[in-house]
Amino acid sequence: MNLFDVGHFYIDRMVNSKSKGGVADITERSRIKALLLDKNTKSTISMCATQSELLHNEIFLIDTLENENRDPERHLRCIVYVKPTNDSIEFLSRELRDPKYGDYHIYFSNSVSKAQLEKLAESDDMEAVSKVEEIFQDYFILNEDLFSFDINPAELTINNSNVWGETSLTNCKDSLVSLLLSLKLKPDIRYEVNSKRCTKLANELAKIIEQNEKTLFHFPNMDTPPLLVLLDRESDPLTPLLQPWTYQSMINEYVGLKRNVVDLSGMPGIDQDLQKVTLSSMQDRFFYETMYMNFGELGDQVKNYVDSYKLKSQSTSQINTIEDIKNFIEKYPEFRKLSGNVSKHMSIVGELDRQLKELNIWEISEIEQNLSVHRDNTEDFQGLQDMLRNQKINNYYKVKLVCIYITKHFDLKDRINVLIKTISETVSPQEINFLHRFQKIIEEYNNHLNSSANSAEGEGKRDDLLSELAKKFNTRMASKGFLNNTQKSNNNVYMQHIPEISTILSNISKSTLSKERYGFIGNNGVNSRLVDNNSARDVVIFVVGGVTYEEARFVHQFNETMKNKMRVILGGTSVLSTRDFMDSMRNKV
């Protein structure tokens, strides 16, 4: 269930493919190759393999199928890896009518239709194609246990409703099928019954699994069937609204992290070599070790990293003999890589620190966290009002704070009206209209939940449970040195909130996931209310509307705790920053 392992498996399968007869002799294996990608698989490959790894496998030419101005290289074998879209099929058909390479091994990242194959066959007059194969990696691997489809939230639904758009539903279910097949999972499905999007997607997936049960999904039976859980972002709108405090999530929030690439070009005085950098836990050891650390401990780790680099650079600079020169040359590639990595992380952390101070995020985040975990606290309410009147606070954050209050205290209408009246003194009428509509959306969703969950008693019990989870979480993190020296206590004021996915994970592990809130479809495609008492060992959680890096952190920690007992993969239609989520809610209004 390690997604990077899946990616490496498929890449190795492509670049070391055998000939028509199934035998790869020494000459064939050592033959240099070209790799043609499309706009989708270009990112897929880059997130799973480095250029040096591809060179090691005799891939000496990498280009895109869309570039039709390539020079003929008839001595090369060409590996084509594309998503079977109509555009890619059209470009590939043109390629085969006038082939530029000796022979072609074609790989599709998802299922290809009979009509598409027929079109390619008609174009291959010169019989240049010696292999066509489907592999299943129609998704983007971000971490070893996190994936995304990178679908814009604004494109998910029709007219900003809760009904799927036809194209986005097709793309989503096709990519989910690809994920399940790549992991060799034929899962039972649980889905949020209050979500039209989750219900529709669950039934569509069940049909596909049932139709292909004896072909694509013909996997050995397991003692405990794997589980696919479909969640709707709107069931937990609080988590994406809150300020994140771990390295990976902060980069996404303040700089932007798209398909593991960070664009620093807007940073003042940034070096040209650092304007766009790659951040992958698979390729960058320092990032792997720090991606889930909070900002306090991150600073200590960066300092240690820089100190380590200084020691190594000083020792390397002592070149007095031929032997010293030889040693320097041997170590130079690694030394240069370390130098670039230090500069990269120093630049990123410096930019994060600058924005935190400039935007008054420390003060804002403390208010956010208190609002998120305290129930109807007068002191928190007064602090929020003071923040809304503070001219130093950007209006964007004022609107976000009111959204957080509405999300957590949607039933306290009198107080919400007071806040909207207060903020109306500084923000535009359009923002006030947005807040009223946001309030209505939150109320409508909560009215769909069952009465026990909406009652004051049920809400109070849930708050007590989350507060207790927060205490246990922060105590555990402090004992492991996760919190820095200024925050080592039973309560870290900046990380009090526990995403709802934590409760869901706990319930899945104990087989106590609510049957009323989460529907069930067995792996034979038949609706049922009977759920096996044994907890699933392999679980995929998918969030329609987008997932957050904060939730990814909780899933990763859960996996570390449940080693050899349960393994969870998390994914979403996209990975959200707070601004992404706010924009998606604006589109609904």
C-alpha positions in Angstrom: 0.0 0.0 0.0 3.0 2.3 -0.6 2.0 4.5 -3.6 5.7 5.3 -4.4 6.3 1.5 -4.7 3.4 1.2 -7.1 4.8 4.0 -9.2 8.3 2.5 -9.3 6.8 -0.9 -10.3 5.0 0.6 -13.3 7.9 2.7 -14.4 10.2 -0.3 -14.2 7.7 -2.4 -16.2 7.7 0.2 -19.0 11.3 1.0 -19.3 12.4 -2.6 -19.1 9.7 -3.9 -21.4 10.3 -7.1 -23.4 10.1 -7.7 -27.1 7.2 -9.2 -29.0 8.1 -12.7 -28.2 8.4 -12.0 -24.5 12.2 -12.4 -24.4 14.5 -9.5 -23.8 18.1 -10.3 -24.8 21.1 -8.3 -23.7 21.1 -6.2 -26.9 17.5 -5.3 -26.4 17.8 -4.4 -22.8 20.8 -2.1 -23.4 19.2 -0.4 -26.4 18.7 3.3 -25.7 15.1 4.5 -25.7 13.0 7.6 -26.1 10.1 8.3 -23.8 7.0 10.2 -25.1 4.5 11.6 -22.6 1.4 13.7 -22.6 0.4 16.6 -20.4 -1.0 14.2 -17.8 1.6 11.5 -17.6 4.5 14.0 -17.7 3.6 15.0 -14.1 2.8 11.4 -13.2 6.4 10.3 -14.2 8.1 13.3 -12.6 6.4 12.6 -9.2 7.7 9.0 -9.2 11.1 9.0 -10.8 14.1 11.3 -11.2 15.8 12.1 -14.5 18.9 10.2 -13.3 16.8 7.1 -12.7 15.4 7.2 -16.2 18.9 7.7 -17.6 20.0 4.6 -15.7 17.4 2.7 -17.6 18.7 4.0 -21.0 16.0 6.7 -21.4 18.1 9.3 -23.2 15.3 11.3 -24.8 12.2 12.6 -23.1 9.6 14.6 -25.0 5.9 15.2 -25.3 3.5 13.6 -27.8 2.0 17.0 -28.5 5.4 18.3 -29.8 5.2 17.2 -33.4 8.5 19.0 -34.4 10.7 16.2 -33.1 13.6 14.9 -35.3 13.3 11.4 -36.6 15.4 8.9 -34.5 14.8 5.6 -36.3 17.5 3.8 -34.3 15.6 4.4 -31.0 12.8 2.4 -29.5 10.0 4.6 -28.2 8.1 4.1 -25.0 4.8 6.0 -25.1 3.0 6.6 -21.8 -0.2 8.5 -22.1 -3.7 8.9 -20.6 -6.2 7.5 -23.1 -8.0 10.8 -23.8 -9.3 11.7 -27.2 -6.6 14.3 -27.6 -3.8 11.9 -26.8 -5.3 9.2 -29.1 -5.4 11.8 -31.9 -1.8 12.8 -31.4 -0.7 9.2 -31.2 -2.5 8.3 -34.4 -0.7 11.1 -36.2 2.6 9.8 -34.8 2.0 6.3 -36.1 1.1 7.5 -39.6 4.6 9.0 -39.8 6.7 7.2 -37.2 9.9 8.9 -36.0 11.2 5.9 -34.1 12.1 2.3 -34.8 9.4 0.7 -32.8 6.8 1.7 -30.2 5.8 0.2 -26.9 2.5 2.0 -25.9 1.3 2.1 -22.4 -2.0 3.7 -21.3 -2.5 5.0 -17.7 -6.1 3.7 -17.7 -8.5 1.5 -19.6 -8.5 2.2 -23.3 -11.7 1.7 -25.4 -12.1 -0.7 -28.3 -12.8 2.3 -30.6 -9.6 4.0 -29.6 -7.6 0.9 -30.2 -9.2 0.5 -33.6 -8.2 4.0 -34.5 -4.6 3.4 -33.6 -4.5 0.1 -35.5 -5.8 1.8 -38.6 -3.0 4.4 -38.3 -0.2 1.9 -37.8 0.3 1.1 -41.5 4.0 0.7 -41.1 3.5 -1.8 -38.2 5.7 0.2 -35.9 3.8 -0.8 -32.7 5.1 -3.9 -31.1 3.3 -3.6 -27.7 0.2 -2.1 -26.3 -0.6 -2.4 -22.6 -2.9 -0.8 -20.0 -1.3 0.1 -16.7 -3.2 1.8 -14.0 -1.8 5.0 -12.6 -4.3 7.7 -13.6 -3.7 9.7 -10.5 -0.9 11.9 -8.9 1.2 10.5 -6.1 2.0 13.2 -3.6 3.2 11.1 -0.6 3.6 7.4 0.0 0.0 7.4 1.4 -1.5 10.5 -0.3 -2.8 10.9 -3.9 -4.8 13.5 -5.8 -6.7 13.8 -9.1 -6.0 17.5 -9.2 -9.5 18.4 -10.3 -10.4 22.1 -9.8 -13.2 22.2 -7.1 -15.1 24.7 -9.3 -15.4 22.1 -12.1 -16.8 19.3 -9.9 -20.5 20.2 -10.0 -23.2 21.6 -12.3 -24.1 25.3 -11.6 -22.3 25.2 -8.3 -24.8 22.7 -6.9 -24.2 19.4 -5.1 -24.8 17.5 -8.4 -21.9 16.0 -10.3 -20.9 17.5 -13.6 -20.8 14.7 -16.2 -17.1 15.2 -17.1 -15.9 15.5 -13.6 -17.8 12.4 -12.5 -16.4 10.3 -15.3 -12.8 11.5 -14.6 -13.2 10.9 -10.9 -14.6 7.4 -11.2 -12.1 6.4 -13.9 -9.2 7.6 -11.8 -10.6 5.8 -8.6 -10.9 2.6 -10.6 -7.3 3.1 -11.8 -6.1 3.5 -8.2 -8.0 0.4 -6.9 -6.6 -1.7 -9.8 -3.0 -0.4 -9.2 -3.3 -1.5 -5.5 -5.1 -4.7 -6.5 -8.1 -3.9 -4.3 -11.7 -5.0 -4.8 -13.3 -3.1 -2.0 -16.5 -2.8 -0.1 -17.7 0.7 -0.3 -18.9 3.0 2.5 -20.2 6.5 1.6 -21.8 9.5 3.2 -25.5 9.1 2.7 -26.2 12.8 3.2 -23.9 13.6 0.2 -25.5 13.4 -3.2 -22.0 13.4 -4.8 -20.7 10.5 -2.6 -23.9 8.5 -3.1 -23.7 8.8 -6.9 -20.0 8.0 -7.0 -20.4 5.0 -4.8 -23.1 3.5 -7.0 -21.2 4.2 -10.2 -18.1 2.5 -8.8 -20.1 -0.5 -7.6 -21.5 -1.0 -11.1 -18.0 -0.9 -12.6 -16.6 -3.4 -10.1 -19.6 -5.7 -10.7 -19.3 -5.5 -14.5 -15.5 -6.3 -14.4 -15.6 -8.7 -11.4 -14.2 -11.6 -13.5 -11.7 -9.6 -15.5 -10.1 -6.4 -14.1 -11.2 -7.1 -10.5 -10.5 -10.8 -10.4 -8.3 -10.7 -7.3 -7.9 -13.5 -4.7 -10.4 -13.3 -1.8 -9.2 -11.8 1.4 -10.1 -12.7 5.0 -11.2 -9.1 5.5 -12.2 -7.3 2.3 -10.5 -3.9 1.6 -12.6 -0.8 2.2 -13.2 2.3 0.2 -14.7 5.2 2.2 -16.1 8.2 0.3 -16.4 11.4 2.2 -17.7 14.9 1.2 -15.6 17.9 2.0 -18.7 19.7 3.3 -19.0 17.2 6.2 -15.9 18.8 7.7 -15.6 22.4 6.5 -13.7 23.5 9.6 -10.4 21.7 8.9 -9.6 23.5 5.6 -10.5 26.8 7.2 -7.9 26.6 9.9 -4.3 27.8 9.7 -2.0 24.7 9.2 1.3 24.5 11.1 3.3 21.7 9.6 6.0 22.1 6.9 4.2 20.5 3.9 0.9 22.1 4.7 2.4 25.6 5.3 4.2 25.5 2.0 0.9 24.7 0.2 -0.8 27.5 2.2 1.6 30.3 1.7 3.7 29.5 -1.4 1.8 26.9 -3.3 2.6 23.2 -3.8 1.3 21.9 -7.1 2.2 18.3 -8.1 5.2 18.5 -5.7 6.6 21.7 -7.4 7.0 24.9 -5.4 7.0 28.2 -7.3 9.2 30.7 -5.5 9.5 33.2 -8.4 7.4 35.8 -6.6 9.8 35.9 -3.6 11.9 39.1 -3.3 15.5 38.5 -4.4 15.2 34.8 -5.1 18.1 33.2 -6.9 17.2 32.2 -10.5 18.1 28.5 -9.8 15.6 28.4 -7.0 12.6 30.0 -8.7 11.0 26.6 -9.2 12.0 23.7 -7.0 10.7 20.1 -6.5 9.7 18.9 -3.0 9.2 15.1 -2.8 9.5 13.0 0.3 10.7 10.2 -2.0 13.7 12.3 -3.4 14.5 14.7 -0.6 15.6 13.2 2.7 15.4 16.4 4.7 11.8 17.0 3.5 10.9 13.4 4.3 12.1 14.0 7.9 10.4 17.4 8.4 7.2 17.4 6.3 5.0 16.7 9.3 6.9 18.8 11.9 5.4 22.0 13.2 7.0 25.3 12.5 8.7 25.5 15.9 10.6 22.3 15.5 11.2 22.9 11.8 13.3 25.9 12.7 15.6 23.7 14.9 15.9 21.1 12.1 16.8 23.7 9.5 19.5 25.1 11.8 20.9 21.6 12.4 20.8 21.0 8.6 22.7 24.2 7.9 25.3 23.5 10.6 25.8 20.0 9.1 26.4 21.5 5.7 28.9 24.0 7.1 30.9 21.3 8.7 31.0 19.2 5.5 31.8 22.2 3.3 34.7 23.2 5.6 36.1 19.7 5.5 35.7 19.5 1.8 37.6 22.8 1.3 40.8 21.4 2.6 42.4 20.4 -0.7 46.2 20.2 -0.3 47.2 16.9 -2.0 46.3 14.9 -5.1 44.4 12.5 -2.7 42.4 15.5 -1.4 41.5 16.5 -5.0 40.4 12.9 -5.8 38.2 12.7 -2.7 36.7 16.1 -3.5 35.8 15.0 -7.1 34.2 11.8 -5.8 32.1 13.7 -3.3 31.3 16.7 -5.4 28.0 15.6 -6.9 26.6 14.8 -3.4 28.2 18.0 -2.0 26.5 20.1 -4.8 23.2 18.3 -4.2 23.4 19.1 -0.4 24.3 22.7 -1.2 21.3 23.1 -3.4 19.0 21.4 -0.9 20.1 23.7 2.0 19.5 26.8 -0.2 16.1 25.5 -1.2 14.9 24.8 2.3 16.4 28.0 3.7 14.6 30.0 1.1 11.2 28.3 1.7 11.4 28.5 5.5 12.5 32.2 5.3 9.5 33.0 3.1 7.1 31.2 5.5 8.6 33.1 8.4 8.2 36.4 6.6 4.6 35.9 5.7 3.7 34.7 9.2 5.0 37.9 10.7 3.7 40.2 8.0 0.2 38.8 8.1 -0.1 38.5 12.0 -0.8 34.8 11.6 0.4 33.8 15.1 -2.4 36.0 16.7 -5.0 34.9 14.2 -4.2 31.2 14.5 -4.6 31.3 18.3 -8.1 32.8 18.0 -9.0 30.3 15.2 -8.0 27.3 17.4 -9.8 28.5 20.4 -13.0 29.0 18.4 -12.6 25.6 16.9 -12.5 23.6 20.2 -14.4 25.7 22.7 -18.2 25.7 22.8 -19.8 29.2 23.2 -16.9 30.8 25.1 -17.5 34.5 25.9 -13.8 35.3 26.1 -13.2 33.8 22.7 -16.1 35.7 21.3 -14.8 39.0 22.6 -11.3 38.2 21.3 -12.8 37.6 17.9 -14.6 40.9 17.9 -11.4 42.7 18.8 -9.6 40.9 15.9 -12.4 42.0 13.5 -11.8 45.7 14.6 -8.1 45.4 14.3 -6.9 47.5 11.3 -3.7 45.5 11.0 -5.5 42.3 10.1 -6.1 41.7 6.4 -9.9 41.5 5.5 -9.4 38.1 4.0 -8.5 36.7 7.5 -11.4 38.6 9.1 -13.9 36.9 6.7 -12.2 33.6 7.3 -12.5 34.0 11.1 -16.3 34.7 10.8 -16.6 31.6 8.6 -14.9 29.5 11.3 -17.3 30.9 13.9 -20.3 30.1 11.7 -19.0 26.6 11.0 -18.5 25.8 14.7 -21.5 27.8 16.1 -24.0 27.8 13.3 -26.9 27.7 15.8 -25.8 30.9 17.7 -27.5 33.2 15.2 -27.6 36.3 17.5 -23.8 36.2 17.9 -23.3 35.6 14.2 -25.4 38.6 13.4 -23.2 40.7 15.8 -20.0 39.5 14.1 -21.4 40.2 10.6 -22.4 43.7 11.8 -18.9 44.3 13.2 -17.1 43.1 10.1 -19.4 45.1 7.8 -17.5 48.2 8.9 -14.4 47.1 7.1 -15.2 44.6 4.3 -17.2 45.0 1.1 -21.0 44.3 0.7 -20.0 41.3 -1.5 -18.2 39.8 1.4 -21.1 40.3 3.7 -23.4 38.6 1.1 -20.9 35.7 1.0 -21.0 35.3 4.8 -24.8 35.2 4.8 -24.8 32.5 2.0 -22.1 30.6 3.8 -24.2 30.6 6.9 -27.1 29.2 5.0 -24.9 26.4 3.4 -23.7 25.3 6.9 -27.2 25.4 8.3 -28.6 23.3 5.4 -25.9 20.7 5.8 -26.3 20.3 9.5 -30.1 20.0 9.1 -29.5 16.9 7.0 -27.7 15.2 9.9 -29.8 13.0 12.2 -31.4 14.7 15.3 -29.1 13.1 17.8 -26.1 14.6 16.1 -27.8 18.0 16.0 -29.0 18.1 19.6 -27.1 20.1 22.2 -26.3 16.9 24.0 -25.0 15.1 20.9 -22.9 18.2 19.9 -21.6 18.6 23.5 -20.5 14.9 23.6 -18.8 15.3 20.2 -16.9 18.4 21.4 -15.9 16.5 24.6 -14.6 13.6 22.5 -12.6 15.9 20.2 -11.2 17.9 23.1 -10.0 14.6 24.7 -8.5 13.5 21.4 -6.7 16.8 21.2 -5.2 16.4 24.7 -4.0 12.9 24.0 -2.6 14.0 20.6 -0.6 16.9 22.0 0.6 14.9 24.9 1.9 12.2 22.6 3.5 14.7 20.2 5.2 16.5 23.1 6.6 13.2 24.4 8.1 12.6 21.0 9.6 16.1 20.8 7.2 17.2 18.1 6.4 20.5 19.9 9.1 23.1 20.3 10.3 24.2 23.8 7.8 27.1 23.9 4.9 24.8 23.3 5.7 21.7 25.2 2.6 21.3 27.4 -0.5 19.2 27.4 -2.1 21.8 25.1 -0.4 23.4 22.1 -2.6 26.4 21.5 -1.8 26.4 17.7 -2.7 22.7 17.2 -5.8 22.0 19.3 -8.2 21.1 16.5 -8.5 17.4 15.5 -9.9 16.8 12.0 -13.0 14.7 11.8 -11.1 12.1 9.8 -9.3 11.1 13.0 -12.6 10.0 14.5 -13.5 8.2 11.2 -10.2 6.3 11.3 -10.7 5.3 14.9 -14.2 4.0 14.1 -13.0 2.1 11.0 -10.3 0.4 13.1 -13.0 -0.7 15.6 -15.7 -1.5 13.0 -18.0 1.1 14.6 -18.5 3.4 11.6 -22.1 4.7 11.8 -24.5 2.6 9.6 -26.9 5.5 9.6 -24.5 8.1 8.3 -22.4 5.9 6.1 -24.1 3.6 3.6 -22.6 0.3 2.6 -22.2 -1.5 -0.8 -20.7 -5.0 -0.7 -18.0 -6.0 -3.1 -20.6 -8.0 -5.1 -22.4 -4.7 -5.9 -25.5 -5.4 -3.8 -26.7 -2.7 -1.3 -26.7 -4.0 2.2 -26.9 -2.8 5.8 -24.9 -5.7 7.0 -21.3 -4.8 7.7 -18.7 -7.3 8.6 -17.6 -7.0 12.3 -13.9 -7.5 11.3 -12.1 -4.2 10.6 -10.5 -3.9 7.1 -6.7 -4.1 6.8 -6.5 -2.1 3.6 -8.5 1.2 3.5 -8.7 3.9 0.9 -10.3 7.2 2.1 -11.4 9.5 -0.7 -12.7 13.1 -0.1 -14.9 14.6 -2.8 -14.3 18.3 -2.9 -10.7 18.1 -1.8 -8.5 16.9 1.0 -6.0 18.8 3.1 -2.3 18.2 4.0 -3.4 18.4 7.7 -5.6 15.4 7.2 -2.7 13.7 5.4 -0.6 14.1 8.5 -3.2 12.4 10.7 -3.5 9.5 8.3 0.3 9.1 8.2 0.5 9.1 12.0 -2.3 6.6 12.1 -0.4 4.3 9.7 2.7 4.6 11.9 0.7 3.6 14.9 -1.2 0.8 13.2 1.8 -0.9 11.5 1.0 -4.5 10.4 -2.6 -4.1 11.5 -4.1 -1.6 9.1 -2.9 0.5 6.2 -4.8 3.7 5.0 -4.3 5.6 1.7 -5.8 9.0 1.6 -6.8 11.0 -1.5 -9.1 13.6 -2.9 -10.3 15.3 -6.0 -7.7 17.9 -5.2 -5.5 19.1 -2.3 -6.8 22.3 -0.8 -5.3 25.3 0.8 -7.6 27.5 2.9 -7.9 30.0 0.0 -8.9 27.1 -2.4 -11.6 26.0 0.0 -12.9 29.6 0.5 -12.9 30.1 -3.3 -14.9 26.9 -3.8 -17.5 28.1 -1.2 -17.7 31.4 -3.0 -18.5 29.6 -6.2 -21.5 28.0 -4.5 -22.9 31.4 -3.6 
